[in-house]
Amino acid sequence: MPSAPVEHRLAHVLGTSLRVAVMFVVAAAIVVPLVYAVIGGLRDTGEIRNRPVALPSDWFPHKYLEILGSETYWRELFNSVIVATITTLIVVGLAAMAAFAFARMTFPGKEKLYTLFVLGLLFPVAIAILPLFILVRQLGLLDSPLGVALPLAAFGLPLTIVILRPFFRAIPVELEDAARIDGCSAFGFFWRIVLPLSRPALATVAVLAIVGAWNAFLLPLVVFSSSDQWTLPLGVMNFSTQYTSDTARVLAFTTLSLVPALIFYVIAERQIVGGLTAGAVKG
């Protein structure tokens, strides 16, 4: 009998140790490439070839300053911001209204229509890239930010609706009844009560939409034929092709292309974790 608590504690320690070990492995797989890219941008290509893993001999960020002084980087950064902003506004706006309807309203075929949105999670952009290109060309949106933002928003709606629906459904019915007694319409209840109470969820889906649009590569590659409209992922591809022999310069440009998204993600990390956690509890 006394051995049972010992075995229980041993199993608990082993389980905790295993989880910590897995956590460190996953963290290393994410952090090590980023650190290598940052340090690689401070080194010379010759140093990287001779000593792939080493600290730079000169810590002054020559290549970073050179890239920051170029017009190309800032133009591509601006294009990425425009595409990400438009995509996020469309995704959050439309998904919030759709999720409200699925969570708080009753109409024929509601669950079937919601299931159709959920099935949209199974279809990535790459599968429909040819029909999307034809549709965008017919709409005259080639070389336009809308030609990228609208399809990205369409493919981002299913996940956003799935995340927002539990939040909207968890809002007490008593609040809705009190709002209706005070003469508040359905849209008024949505705008004045539901949205303010769902700020963590809205922040979560906004960050996910921004990061997804920021990292989009295939769709901008197909839609943008002019280099003046390229976003940072396309800029990284072009830069790596242009400076194939200069590995350090490519690493510096790649690092700078990741910095804005990383900064935004770090700032909004608490909202993301809080929103997903609350959504899991409420769902």
C-alpha positions as CSV (number, residue, x, y, z in Angstrom):
1,M,0.0,0.0,0.0
2,P,2.7,2.6,0.8
3,S,4.2,2.1,-2.6
4,A,1.2,3.5,-4.4
5,P,1.8,7.1,-3.5
6,V,5.4,6.7,-4.4
7,E,4.5,5.3,-7.8
8,H,2.0,8.1,-8.3
9,R,4.6,10.7,-7.6
10,L,7.1,9.0,-9.8
11,A,4.6,8.9,-12.7
12,H,3.8,12.6,-12.1
13,V,7.5,13.5,-12.1
14,L,8.2,11.5,-15.3
15,G,5.1,13.0,-17.0
16,T,6.2,16.5,-16.1
17,S,9.7,15.9,-17.2
18,L,8.5,14.6,-20.5
19,R,6.3,17.6,-21.1
20,V,9.1,20.0,-20.3
21,A,11.5,18.1,-22.6
22,V,9.0,18.3,-25.4
23,M,8.5,22.0,-24.7
24,F,12.2,22.7,-24.9
25,V,12.5,20.7,-28.1
26,V,9.7,22.6,-29.8
27,A,11.0,26.0,-28.5
28,A,14.5,25.2,-29.8
29,A,13.1,24.2,-33.2
30,I,11.4,27.6,-33.4
31,V,14.0,29.9,-31.8
32,V,17.3,28.4,-33.1
33,P,16.6,29.2,-36.8
34,L,15.5,32.7,-35.9
35,V,18.7,33.3,-33.8
36,Y,20.8,31.8,-36.6
37,A,19.2,34.2,-39.1
38,V,19.7,37.2,-36.9
39,I,23.4,36.4,-36.2
40,G,24.0,35.4,-39.8
41,G,22.9,38.8,-40.9
42,L,25.7,40.3,-38.8
43,R,28.4,38.1,-40.4
44,D,30.1,37.9,-43.8
45,T,29.2,35.2,-46.3
46,G,32.8,34.0,-46.1
47,E,32.6,33.5,-42.4
48,I,29.3,31.6,-42.8
49,R,30.8,29.2,-45.3
50,N,34.0,28.6,-43.3
51,R,32.3,28.5,-39.9
52,P,28.6,27.9,-40.3
53,V,28.0,28.1,-36.5
54,A,30.0,30.9,-34.9
55,L,29.6,34.5,-33.6
56,P,30.3,37.4,-35.9
57,S,33.7,39.0,-35.8
58,D,32.1,42.4,-36.2
59,W,28.8,43.1,-34.4
60,F,28.1,46.3,-36.3
61,P,24.9,45.7,-38.4
62,H,26.2,46.9,-41.8
63,K,23.8,44.8,-43.9
64,Y,20.8,45.6,-41.8
65,L,21.4,49.3,-42.2
66,E,22.0,48.9,-45.9
67,I,18.6,47.1,-46.3
68,L,16.8,49.6,-44.1
69,G,18.2,52.4,-46.3
70,S,16.8,50.9,-49.5
71,E,13.5,52.0,-51.0
72,T,12.6,48.4,-52.0
73,Y,12.3,47.2,-48.4
74,W,10.0,50.0,-47.3
75,R,7.8,49.7,-50.4
76,E,7.3,46.0,-49.8
77,L,6.7,46.6,-46.1
78,F,4.0,49.1,-47.0
79,N,2.4,46.7,-49.4
80,S,2.3,44.0,-46.8
81,V,0.7,46.3,-44.3
82,I,-2.0,47.3,-46.8
83,V,-2.8,43.7,-47.7
84,A,-2.8,42.6,-44.0
85,T,-5.0,45.5,-42.9
86,I,-7.6,45.1,-45.6
87,T,-7.7,41.3,-45.1
88,T,-8.1,41.7,-41.3
89,L,-10.9,44.3,-41.5
90,I,-12.9,42.1,-43.9
91,V,-12.3,38.9,-42.0
92,V,-13.1,40.3,-38.6
93,G,-16.1,42.4,-39.8
94,L,-17.8,39.7,-41.8
95,A,-17.0,36.8,-39.5
96,A,-18.2,38.7,-36.4
97,M,-21.6,39.3,-38.0
98,A,-21.8,35.7,-39.3
99,A,-20.8,34.2,-36.0
100,F,-23.4,36.4,-34.2
101,A,-26.1,35.0,-36.5
102,F,-25.0,31.4,-35.9
103,A,-24.7,31.9,-32.2
104,R,-27.8,34.0,-31.3
105,M,-30.3,33.7,-34.1
106,T,-32.6,30.9,-35.2
107,F,-33.3,30.3,-38.9
108,P,-33.8,27.3,-41.2
109,G,-30.6,25.4,-42.2
110,K,-28.5,27.2,-39.6
111,E,-26.4,24.2,-38.5
112,K,-26.0,23.0,-42.1
113,L,-24.7,26.3,-43.2
114,Y,-22.4,26.4,-40.2
115,T,-21.1,23.0,-41.1
116,L,-20.4,24.3,-44.6
117,F,-18.2,27.0,-43.1
118,V,-16.4,24.5,-41.0
119,L,-15.7,22.4,-44.0
120,G,-13.9,25.4,-45.5
121,L,-11.1,24.7,-43.0
122,L,-10.2,21.7,-45.1
123,F,-9.5,23.7,-48.3
124,P,-6.2,25.7,-48.4
125,V,-5.6,28.5,-50.9
126,A,-3.2,26.4,-52.9
127,I,-6.0,24.0,-54.0
128,A,-8.1,26.8,-55.6
129,I,-5.2,29.0,-56.9
130,L,-6.1,28.6,-60.6
131,P,-9.8,29.4,-60.2
132,L,-8.9,32.2,-58.0
133,F,-6.5,33.7,-60.5
134,I,-9.2,33.4,-63.3
135,L,-11.8,35.1,-61.0
136,V,-9.4,37.9,-59.9
137,R,-8.5,38.5,-63.6
138,Q,-12.1,38.7,-64.6
139,L,-12.8,41.2,-61.8
140,G,-9.9,43.3,-63.0
141,L,-8.1,43.0,-59.6
142,L,-4.7,41.9,-60.9
143,D,-1.9,44.0,-59.4
144,S,-4.3,45.3,-56.8
145,P,-4.2,44.7,-53.0
146,L,-7.9,43.7,-53.2
147,G,-7.0,40.9,-55.5
148,V,-5.0,39.3,-52.7
149,A,-7.0,40.5,-49.7
150,L,-10.4,39.4,-50.8
151,P,-9.4,35.7,-51.4
152,L,-7.4,35.6,-48.2
153,A,-10.3,37.0,-46.3
154,A,-12.6,34.4,-47.8
155,F,-10.3,31.6,-46.8
156,G,-9.9,33.1,-43.3
157,L,-13.6,33.3,-42.6
158,P,-14.2,29.7,-41.5
159,L,-11.6,29.7,-38.8
160,T,-12.6,33.1,-37.5
161,I,-16.3,32.1,-37.3
162,V,-15.4,28.9,-35.5
163,I,-13.4,30.9,-32.9
164,L,-16.0,33.7,-32.4
165,R,-19.2,31.6,-32.2
166,P,-18.5,30.1,-28.7
167,F,-17.8,33.6,-27.4
168,F,-21.1,35.1,-28.7
169,R,-23.1,32.0,-27.6
170,A,-21.7,32.3,-24.0
171,I,-23.0,35.8,-23.5
172,P,-26.0,35.4,-21.0
173,V,-29.4,35.5,-22.5
174,E,-30.5,37.8,-19.7
175,L,-28.3,40.6,-21.2
176,E,-30.1,40.2,-24.6
177,D,-33.5,40.2,-22.9
178,A,-32.7,43.3,-21.0
179,A,-31.4,45.0,-24.1
180,R,-34.6,44.2,-26.0
181,I,-36.7,45.5,-23.1
182,D,-34.8,48.8,-23.4
183,G,-35.6,48.9,-27.1
184,C,-32.3,47.7,-28.5
185,S,-32.5,46.0,-31.9
186,A,-30.6,42.9,-32.8
187,F,-27.9,44.9,-34.5
188,G,-27.8,47.3,-31.5
189,F,-27.3,44.3,-29.1
190,F,-24.5,43.0,-31.4
191,W,-22.8,46.4,-31.7
192,R,-23.1,47.8,-28.2
193,I,-22.9,44.6,-26.0
194,V,-21.6,41.6,-27.9
195,L,-18.6,43.2,-29.5
196,P,-17.3,45.0,-26.4
197,L,-17.6,41.8,-24.4
198,S,-15.8,39.8,-27.0
199,R,-12.7,41.9,-27.3
200,P,-10.3,39.1,-26.4
201,A,-11.8,36.9,-29.1
202,L,-11.7,39.7,-31.6
203,A,-8.1,40.5,-30.8
204,T,-7.3,36.8,-31.3
205,V,-8.8,36.4,-34.7
206,A,-7.4,39.8,-35.8
207,V,-3.9,38.7,-35.0
208,L,-4.4,35.4,-36.7
209,A,-5.7,37.2,-39.8
210,I,-2.8,39.6,-39.8
211,V,-0.2,36.9,-39.5
212,G,-1.8,34.8,-42.1
213,A,-2.0,37.7,-44.6
214,W,1.5,38.8,-43.8
215,N,3.0,35.4,-44.5
216,A,0.9,34.8,-47.7
217,F,3.1,33.9,-50.6
218,L,1.4,31.9,-53.3
219,L,-1.6,34.2,-53.9
220,P,0.5,37.4,-54.1
221,L,2.9,35.6,-56.4
222,V,0.0,34.8,-58.8
223,V,-1.8,38.1,-58.5
224,F,1.1,40.6,-58.5
225,S,3.0,40.8,-61.8
226,S,4.5,44.2,-61.1
227,S,7.4,44.3,-58.6
228,D,6.0,47.6,-57.3
229,Q,3.1,45.7,-55.7
230,W,5.2,42.9,-54.1
231,T,4.8,42.1,-50.5
232,L,7.7,41.1,-48.2
233,P,7.5,37.3,-48.8
234,L,7.9,38.0,-52.5
235,G,10.6,40.4,-51.7
236,V,12.5,37.8,-49.8
237,M,12.2,35.4,-52.7
238,N,13.4,38.0,-55.2
239,F,16.2,39.1,-52.8
240,S,17.4,35.6,-52.3
241,T,17.5,35.0,-56.1
242,Q,19.3,38.3,-56.7
243,Y,21.9,37.8,-54.0
244,T,22.3,34.0,-54.2
245,S,26.0,34.1,-53.4
246,D,25.6,36.5,-50.5
247,T,24.1,34.4,-47.8
248,A,24.6,36.9,-45.0
249,R,22.7,39.6,-46.9
250,V,19.8,37.2,-47.6
251,L,19.6,36.3,-43.9
252,A,19.6,40.0,-43.0
253,F,16.7,40.7,-45.4
254,T,14.8,37.7,-44.2
255,T,15.2,38.7,-40.6
256,L,13.9,42.2,-41.2
257,S,10.9,40.9,-43.1
258,L,10.0,38.9,-40.0
259,V,10.5,41.6,-37.5
260,P,7.2,43.6,-37.9
261,A,5.0,40.4,-37.6
262,L,7.0,39.2,-34.6
263,I,6.7,42.5,-32.9
264,F,3.0,42.6,-33.4
265,Y,2.7,39.0,-32.3
266,V,4.7,39.6,-29.1
267,I,2.5,42.6,-28.3
268,A,-0.7,40.8,-28.8
269,E,0.4,37.4,-27.3
270,R,-1.6,37.9,-24.1
271,Q,-4.7,38.6,-26.1
272,I,-4.2,35.5,-28.3
273,V,-3.6,33.1,-25.4
274,G,-6.4,34.7,-23.3
275,G,-8.9,34.6,-26.2
276,L,-8.2,31.0,-27.2
277,T,-8.3,29.8,-23.6
278,A,-11.6,31.6,-22.9
279,G,-13.0,30.3,-26.1
280,A,-12.0,26.7,-25.2
281,V,-13.6,27.1,-21.7
282,K,-16.8,28.6,-23.1
283,G,-17.1,26.2,-26.0
